Amino acid sequence: RAVVLAAVAHCGGALHFASAALRADRDVVATAVGQSWTAFQGADEALKHDRDFVRRLLREHPGNALAAADAELRADRELALAAVAKTCTAISFAAPSLLCDRAFVLAAVAVNYRVLFHLRGVMSSRAECADTTPRSRGDAVERAAHTLRADSQVVLTAVTQDAAALAHATRWLPGD
């Protein structure tokens, strides 16, 4: 255990070469993720399904531990918001159901306005969001991010954190 702890403290990816028992060891995995969040991909599946452990990783280590978490945990509003609070790129690992939820997007922008920089790329590929606008399915997928960027409440939430966020609002934003 001591040898593997030393190895993952130096290179998180070394977790992939550890025994199954050590890939299930919370301290070994947390140490590996502390060095590189991608190390969580090599963790035992049970840890990827463990809400408390994923919460611990999100609390202790910046990065996108949400990326390797179980799909059910990626759909957990609290965990997704905790991840977004640490890093704006975590929005890309949130479940599609959350990305289509306007209330979640507003909450995400409230904890980290920089998610606006990532919404277009994430949501433009989400067919699941197509029914959020009254247009045809194809147009809705193409415009999903524009819809959010034109949402004055989303933009207002972001601008209260940093006025520069206004630059990422869509040109169709009402003149209010």
Stockholm file with secondary structure:
# STOCKHOLM 1.0

chainA/1-176         RAVVLAAVAHCGGALHFASAALRADRDVVATAVGQSWTAFQGADEALKHDRDFVRRLLREHPGNALAAADAELRADRELALAAVAKTCTAISFAAPSLLCDRAFVLAAVAVNYRVLFHLRGVMSSRAECADTTPRSRGDAVERAAHTLRADSQVVLTAVTQDAAALAHATRWLPGD
#=GR chainA/1-176 SS CHHHHHHHHHCGGGGGGSCHHHHTCHHHHHHHHHHCGGGGGGSCHHHHTCHHHHHHHHHHSCSCGGGGSCHHHHTCHHHHHHHHHHCGGGGGGSCHHHHTCHHHHHHHHHHCGGGHHHHHHHHTTCGGGGGGSSSCHHHHHHHHHHHHHTCHHHHHHHHTTCGGGGGGSCTTSCCC
#=GC SS_cons         CHHHHHHHHHCGGGGGGSCHHHHTCHHHHHHHHHHCGGGGGGSCHHHHTCHHHHHHHHHHSCSCGGGGSCHHHHTCHHHHHHHHHHCGGGGGGSCHHHHTCHHHHHHHHHHCGGGHHHHHHHHTTCGGGGGGSSSCHHHHHHHHHHHHHTCHHHHHHHHTTCGGGGGGSCTTSCCC
//
